[in-house]
């Protein structure tokens, strides 16, 4: 939080800044290093039991992405779909859309090049209503912890 002359306190998450905290969200996703290749995990609020779904009439603007992985050269993709796949799912959510145009293996810059390092990116990822944000991790037995921070705004 910072104060701006004439505007009062300002709250910022990544590239988003607002005068109120309403709608600010921190979503988390972690997998458990399950064997198998690609694994999908739905982001959830706090340590909620269910995945976070963008409310009707809203748009979730993700503006900061944080990722830690236990394995070097961990490739991942951020996207969203219409179903909650939980954690370490072997199948993608229904209607999944990714932020890149790749059809298979994830593309750079979405890679954690070193093991056990926390990476942070300022991003701009608009996720529409009725969608679940998801992360796809490529690689067998990779453990990740990710945060997607942003704000819900009127669509």
Secondary structure, DSSP 8 states (H G I E B T S, - for coil): -EEETTTEEEEEETTEEESS-TTEEEEEEE----SSS-EEEE-EETT-SS--B--TTEEEEEEEEEEEESSTTEEEEEEEESS---SSBSS--TT-EESS--SSS--TTSEE-STT-EEEEEEEEEEETT-EEEEEEESTT--EEEEEEEEEEE-
